[in-house]
């Protein structure tokens, strides 16, 4: 029994030893497993962190992509919209221009058979007078059967003589009348002083003025005097009747707002002595007729006429100097309330014209009365004068083309077939105040404007005129 017990004890001890080894192995395996699990947890934790970072980056990238898409959409829409707008605006402008051109052509076509008669005294016998004019001008070729319409333009006024529009049945009949406009002089005393013109659109009037200016510039640049332009005969708006032959006399006329002649005697004397034939001065402030300063400023061989402001002789005032060998007659003008005026009729060679000096004080407000008086004066002058030269300081800023005063002045010039030849600054403040206004066919070759502040705060304006010494053949 004891032997068996010992054997059993040994087996138990061996089993315990084996158990210890198993337990140790289990413990080692447990430690190894735990370490592996910890490593796996760490890897999982790292992966979760990376996943979180990836998710964040993905969201951020999506946000940035969406923002970029939004910006691109806005930019594309803006660019496309802008280009479309430009294209639409361009098309609209082109349509407007085409429409304007079509309207202009239609208007020009409608006016081709029209003629305007100026300064025909208003009354009940307009139709009879027009028929008499047409019949006389065409030697009976045209009469009342060739006239479609006769009517006055504009509202009736006690101040303005409204022009008459005549519509002929054919443009050739109108051209025949205008081509024989020289016969107006023999039409009779009851119809003297009238003027005839094509019925031009505003664009045609502008182009005509440009053509006349261009022709005069070409003539002024002709140093040898061989180029004499037919200002009326060769323009595309219709035939004229006056030729300027090569036997010309060049006349130099000057204009200056002197702002007191009393302290500029030497300057005025020098201007005239340097070759002027005529000089118009405004704001002479000479106080009395024949003032000593006015006489001292006049070189030998010249004479003058003057105007002294009645209510304030120390200011305002006008003087016209001219060569004493020129034939002249002073024209008695009424006294105007809104401007000062002085007029003489001059004859040089065979040409005769009325020279008017005008000064409108800049300190006074521009009113409708000024324009009414200007119209009244021009109507008075044009009744007896074929050509008018109106020079002076108007104190109207004609470069401001949208000004109602500028527009009104241009309306009056068009009404009397006059044109302004000064389009540059003539005053230190920047305005074009001093004007040289002439009949459309008056042969001014060029206009020269000196800088301001040489003699006063105004520019000296000089013009050169080609007048006939002998009658054109």
C-alpha positions in Angstrom: 0.0 0.0 0.0 2.8 2.3 0.9 4.4 1.6 -2.4 1.3 2.5 -4.2 0.9 5.7 -2.2 4.4 6.8 -3.0 3.8 6.1 -6.6 0.6 8.1 -6.4 2.3 10.9 -4.6 5.0 11.0 -7.3 2.4 11.0 -10.0 0.6 13.8 -8.2 3.8 15.8 -7.9 4.6 15.2 -11.5 1.1 16.3 -12.4 1.6 19.5 -10.3 4.9 20.2 -12.0 3.2 19.8 -15.3 0.4 22.1 -14.1 2.9 24.7 -13.1 4.4 24.5 -16.5 1.0 24.8 -18.1 0.1 27.6 -15.8 3.3 29.3 -16.7 2.7 28.8 -20.4 -0.8 30.1 -19.9 0.5 33.1 -18.1 3.1 33.7 -20.9 0.4 33.2 -23.5 -1.9 35.6 -21.6 0.9 38.2 -21.4 1.6 37.7 -25.1 -2.0 37.9 -25.9 -2.5 41.0 -23.8 0.5 42.7 -25.5 -1.0 41.7 -28.9 -4.4 43.1 -27.9 -2.8 46.3 -26.7 -0.9 46.6 -29.9 -4.1 46.0 -31.9 -5.9 48.6 -29.8 -3.1 51.1 -30.5 -3.3 50.3 -34.2 -7.0 50.7 -34.1 -6.7 54.0 -32.2 -4.2 55.2 -34.7 -6.5 54.1 -37.6 -9.4 55.8 -36.0 -7.4 59.0 -35.7 -6.4 58.7 -39.3 -10.0 58.1 -40.3 -11.1 61.1 -38.3 -8.4 63.2 -40.1 -9.5 61.8 -43.5 -13.1 62.6 -42.7 -12.2 66.1 -41.8 -10.0 66.6 -44.9 -12.8 65.2 -47.0 -15.4 67.6 -45.6 -13.0 70.5 -45.9 -12.2 69.5 -49.5 -15.9 69.1 -50.3 -16.5 72.6 -48.8 -13.7 74.1 -50.8 -14.8 72.4 -54.0 -18.4 73.7 -53.4 -17.1 77.2 -52.8 -15.0 77.0 -55.9 -18.0 75.8 -57.9 -20.0 78.7 -56.5 -17.4 81.2 -57.4 -16.9 79.7 -60.8 -20.6 79.9 -61.4 -20.8 83.5 -60.3 -17.8 84.5 -62.4 -19.1 82.6 -65.4 -22.5 84.2 -65.0 -21.0 87.6 -64.6 -18.7 87.3 -67.6 -21.4 85.8 -69.8 -23.9 88.4 -68.6 -21.4 91.3 -69.2 -20.6 90.0 -72.7 -24.2 89.5 -73.5 -25.0 93.0 -72.2 -22.2 94.5 -74.3 -23.5 92.6 -77.4 -27.0 93.8 -76.7 -25.9 97.4 -76.2 -23.9 97.2 -79.4 -26.8 95.8 -81.3 -29.2 98.4 -79.8 -26.7 101.2 -80.7 -26.3 99.9 -84.2 -30.1 99.7 -84.6 -30.5 103.3 -83.3 -27.8 104.4 -85.8 -29.4 102.6 -88.7 -32.8 103.9 -87.7 -31.4 107.5 -87.4 -29.7 107.2 -90.8 -33.0 105.9 -92.3 -34.9 108.8 -90.7 -32.3 111.3 -91.9 -32.5 109.9 -95.4 -36.3 110.0 -95.4 -36.3 113.5 -94.0 -33.7 114.7 -96.5 -35.7 113.2 -99.3 -38.9 114.9 -98.1 -37.1 118.2 -98.0 -35.5 118.0 -101.5 -38.4 119.9 -103.0 -38.6 122.5 -100.2 -37.4 126.0 -100.2 -37.3 128.6 -97.3 -38.0 132.3 -97.8 -36.8 134.6 -95.1 -37.8 138.1 -94.1 -40.9 138.3 -96.2 -43.3 140.6 -94.4 -46.2 138.8 -92.9 -49.7 139.5 -94.2 -52.7 138.1 -96.0 -51.0 138.1 -99.4 -48.3 135.4 -98.7 -49.5 133.2 -101.5 -49.6 136.0 -104.0 -46.2 137.3 -103.0 -44.6 133.8 -103.3 -46.2 133.2 -106.7 -44.8 136.5 -107.9 -41.3 135.7 -106.6 -41.3 132.2 -108.2 -42.6 133.5 -111.5 -40.1 136.4 -111.6 -37.1 134.2 -110.7 -37.9 131.6 -113.4 -39.1 134.0 -116.0 -42.5 132.4 -116.0 -41.3 128.8 -116.3 -42.7 128.0 -112.9 -45.9 129.4 -111.4 -48.7 128.5 -109.0 -49.3 125.1 -110.7 -45.8 124.0 -109.7 -46.3 124.9 -106.0 -47.8 122.2 -103.7 -47.8 124.0 -100.4 -47.0 127.5 -98.9 -47.0 128.0 -95.1 -45.3 130.0 -92.4 -43.0 128.2 -89.9 -43.4 128.6 -86.1 -45.8 130.5 -83.9 -46.9 134.0 -84.9 -45.0 136.7 -83.1 -45.0 140.5 -83.0 -41.2 140.5 -82.9 -40.0 137.8 -85.3 -40.9 137.6 -89.0 -41.5 133.9 -89.5 -39.9 132.2 -92.5 -42.1 130.6 -95.2 -41.7 127.1 -96.5 -42.5 126.4 -100.1 -43.0 122.8 -101.4 -42.6 122.4 -105.1 -43.9 119.6 -107.2 -40.3 118.8 -108.4 -36.8 119.5 -107.1 -35.7 120.8 -110.4 -38.2 123.7 -110.2 -36.8 124.6 -106.7 -33.2 124.5 -108.1 -34.2 126.8 -111.0 -35.5 129.4 -108.5 -32.4 129.2 -106.3 -30.1 129.3 -109.4 -31.6 132.6 -110.4 -31.6 134.2 -106.9 -29.6 137.1 -108.3 -32.8 138.3 -109.8 -34.1 139.2 -106.4 -32.6 142.6 -106.8 -34.9 143.4 -109.6 -38.1 142.0 -108.1 -39.5 145.2 -106.8 -39.4 147.4 -103.7 -42.2 145.6 -102.0 -40.2 142.4 -102.0 -36.6 143.6 -101.4 -34.5 142.3 -98.6 -35.8 138.7 -98.7 -33.5 135.6 -98.6 -33.8 132.2 -100.1 -32.4 128.9 -98.9 -32.6 125.1 -99.2 -34.7 123.4 -96.5 -31.7 121.6 -94.8 -31.8 119.2 -91.9 -29.8 120.1 -88.8 -27.2 117.4 -89.9 -26.9 119.0 -93.3 -26.5 122.5 -91.9 -23.7 121.2 -89.7 -22.0 119.5 -92.6 -22.4 122.5 -94.8 -20.7 124.7 -92.1 -17.9 122.2 -91.9 -17.5 122.2 -95.7 -17.4 126.0 -95.8 -14.9 126.1 -93.0 -12.7 123.5 -94.8 -12.9 125.4 -98.1 -11.9 128.6 -96.3 -9.0 126.9 -94.6 -7.8 125.6 -98.0 -8.0 129.0 -99.5 -6.2 130.6 -96.6 -3.4 128.1 -96.9 -3.0 128.9 -100.6 0.1 131.2 -100.3 0.1 132.3 -104.0 -3.6 133.2 -104.1 -4.4 130.9 -106.9 -7.0 128.8 -105.1 -10.4 130.5 -104.8 -13.2 128.3 -103.7 -16.7 128.5 -105.0 -18.3 128.4 -101.6 -21.8 128.2 -102.9 -21.5 126.8 -106.4 -19.8 123.5 -105.6 -21.4 122.4 -102.4 -23.6 119.3 -102.6 -26.7 120.9 -101.1 -27.5 122.8 -104.2 -26.2 125.3 -106.7 -25.3 128.8 -105.8 -24.8 132.0 -107.7 -21.8 133.8 -106.4 -18.2 133.3 -107.7 -15.1 134.8 -106.2 -12.7 135.6 -108.9 -8.9 135.9 -108.5 -8.9 139.6 -108.4 -9.2 139.8 -104.6 -8.4 142.4 -101.9 -7.4 140.9 -98.6 -8.9 142.7 -95.7 -7.8 142.2 -92.1 -10.3 142.8 -89.3 -9.6 142.6 -85.6 -11.7 142.2 -82.4 -10.7 142.8 -78.8 -12.5 143.4 -75.5 -9.9 145.9 -74.4 -11.2 146.7 -70.8 -10.3 150.3 -71.0 -8.5 152.0 -73.8 -7.2 154.7 -71.5 -4.2 152.6 -70.3 -3.7 150.7 -73.6 -3.3 153.5 -76.1 0.1 152.2 -77.2 -1.1 148.6 -77.6 -4.1 149.6 -79.7 -2.0 151.9 -81.9 0.5 149.0 -82.4 -2.3 146.5 -83.3 -3.7 148.8 -86.0 -0.2 149.9 -87.3 0.8 146.3 -87.7 -1.5 145.9 -90.7 -5.1 145.9 -89.7 -7.7 147.5 -91.9 -10.5 147.5 -89.3 -10.4 147.1 -85.5 -13.5 146.6 -83.3 -13.0 147.3 -79.5 -15.4 146.5 -76.7 -15.5 147.8 -73.2 -13.4 150.9 -74.0 -14.6 152.8 -70.9 -13.8 156.0 -72.8 -16.5 158.1 -71.1 -17.1 160.7 -73.8 -17.4 160.8 -77.6 -14.0 161.5 -79.2 -12.1 160.8 -76.0 -8.4 161.8 -76.3 -7.3 158.2 -75.6 -9.4 157.0 -78.5 -7.7 159.6 -80.8 -4.2 159.0 -79.5 -4.6 155.2 -80.2 -5.4 155.9 -83.9 -2.5 155.9 -86.4 -2.5 158.3 -89.4 -4.7 157.3 -92.2 -7.5 155.9 -90.0 -10.8 157.2 -88.7 -13.3 155.9 -86.2 -16.9 155.8 -84.9 -17.7 155.2 -81.3 -20.5 154.6 -78.8 -20.6 155.7 -75.2 -22.8 154.0 -72.7 -25.5 156.7 -71.8 -26.3 155.7 -68.2 -22.8 154.8 -67.1 -20.2 156.3 -69.5 -17.2 155.2 -67.4 -17.9 151.6 -68.4 -19.0 149.7 -71.5 -18.4 151.6 -74.8 -17.5 150.6 -78.3 -15.1 151.9 -80.9 -14.6 150.9 -84.6 -11.4 152.0 -86.2 -11.0 151.7 -90.0 -8.9 153.0 -92.8 -10.0 156.5 -93.8 -9.9 155.6 -97.6 -12.8 153.2 -97.0 -16.3 154.4 -97.9 -18.6 154.2 -95.0 -21.9 155.3 -93.5 -22.9 155.1 -89.9 -26.2 153.3 -89.3 -28.4 154.8 -86.7 -29.5 152.0 -84.4 -32.1 152.2 -81.7 -30.9 152.2 -78.1 -31.1 148.6 -76.7 -31.6 147.8 -73.0 -29.7 144.5 -72.9 -26.6 145.2 -75.0 -24.6 148.0 -76.7 -24.4 148.1 -80.5 -22.6 150.3 -83.1 -23.1 149.7 -86.8 -21.5 151.1 -90.0 -22.0 150.2 -93.7 -18.6 149.7 -95.4 -17.8 149.5 -99.1 -14.5 147.9 -100.1 -13.9 147.4 -103.8 -17.3 146.4 -105.2 -18.3 144.6 -102.0 -20.5 146.1 -99.4 -21.3 144.9 -95.9 -22.7 146.0 -92.6 -20.2 145.8 -89.7 -21.9 145.7 -86.2 -19.9 145.9 -82.9 -21.8 144.5 -79.9 -21.2 144.2 -76.2 -23.4 142.5 -73.7 -22.4 143.0 -70.1 -21.5 139.8 -68.4 -22.6 141.2 -65.0 -26.2 141.2 -66.3 -28.4 138.0 -66.4 -29.1 136.6 -69.8 -32.8 137.0 -70.5 -35.2 136.4 -73.3 -35.3 140.2 -73.9 -31.6 140.1 -75.0 -32.5 137.6 -77.8 -35.6 139.5 -78.7 -33.6 142.7 -79.1 -30.9 140.9 -81.1 -33.6 139.6 -83.5 -35.0 143.1 -83.8 -31.6 144.5 -84.6 -30.8 141.8 -87.2 -34.2 142.2 -88.9 -33.6 146.0 -89.1 -30.1 145.5 -90.6 -31.0 142.6 -92.9 -33.8 144.7 -94.5 -31.2 146.7 -96.3 -27.9 144.8 -96.1 -27.0 141.6 -98.0 -23.9 140.8 -95.9 -23.6 141.2 -92.1 -20.5 141.0 -90.0 -21.4 141.0 -86.3 -18.4 141.1 -83.9 -18.2 141.5 -80.1 -18.3 140.1 -76.6 -21.6 138.3 -76.2 -20.8 136.9 -72.7 -22.6 133.7 -73.7 -20.6 130.5 -73.1 -21.2 129.0 -76.6 -19.0 126.0 -75.9 -21.7 124.8 -73.5 -23.7 123.3 -76.4 -26.5 122.1 -74.2 -27.1 125.5 -72.6 -30.5 127.0 -73.5 -28.8 130.4 -74.2 -26.4 128.7 -76.7 -29.2 126.8 -78.3 -31.3 130.0 -78.6 -28.4 132.0 -80.1 -27.8 129.2 -82.7 -31.5 129.2 -83.6 -31.3 133.0 -84.3 -28.1 132.5 -86.4 -29.8 129.8 -88.4 -32.9 132.0 -88.8 -30.8 134.8 -90.4 -28.4 132.5 -92.3 -25.4 133.6 -90.1 -22.5 131.5 -88.9 -20.0 132.0 -86.0 -16.3 131.6 -86.8 -14.9 131.5 -83.3 -14.9 128.1 -81.6 -12.0 128.4 -79.1 -11.4 129.9 -75.7 -11.4 133.7 -75.7 -11.4 134.4 -72.0 -9.1 133.5 -69.1 -12.0 131.7 -67.4 -12.1 129.3 -70.3 -15.3 130.5 -72.1 -15.8 131.4 -75.7 -17.3 134.8 -75.2 -16.0 136.9 -78.2 -17.7 136.0 -81.4 -17.3 136.8 -85.1 -20.6 136.1 -86.8 -21.1 136.6 -90.6 -23.5 135.9 -93.4 -22.9 132.3 -94.6 -21.5 133.3 -97.9 -19.3 136.1 -96.6 -15.8 135.2 -97.7 -13.8 134.9 -94.4 -10.6 133.0 -95.2 -9.4 132.2 -91.7 -9.7 133.2 -88.0 -6.8 133.7 -85.7 -7.2 133.7 -81.9 -4.4 134.9 -79.7 -3.8 133.7 -76.1 -5.7 135.5 -73.3 -4.1 138.1 -71.0 -1.9 139.6 -73.8 -3.9 142.8 -73.8 -6.7 142.1 -71.3 -8.5 139.1 -69.9 -9.9 138.5 -73.4 -8.2 137.1 -76.5 -7.5 139.2 -79.6 -9.5 137.7 -82.5 -8.4 138.4 -86.1 -10.0 137.4 -89.4 -8.9 137.7 -93.0 -11.5 138.5 -95.7 -11.2 138.2 -99.5 -13.3 140.9 -101.1 -13.8 141.6 -104.8 -12.0 144.6 -106.3 -13.8 144.2 -109.6 -17.2 142.8 -110.5 -17.1 139.0 -111.3 -17.8 138.2 -114.9 
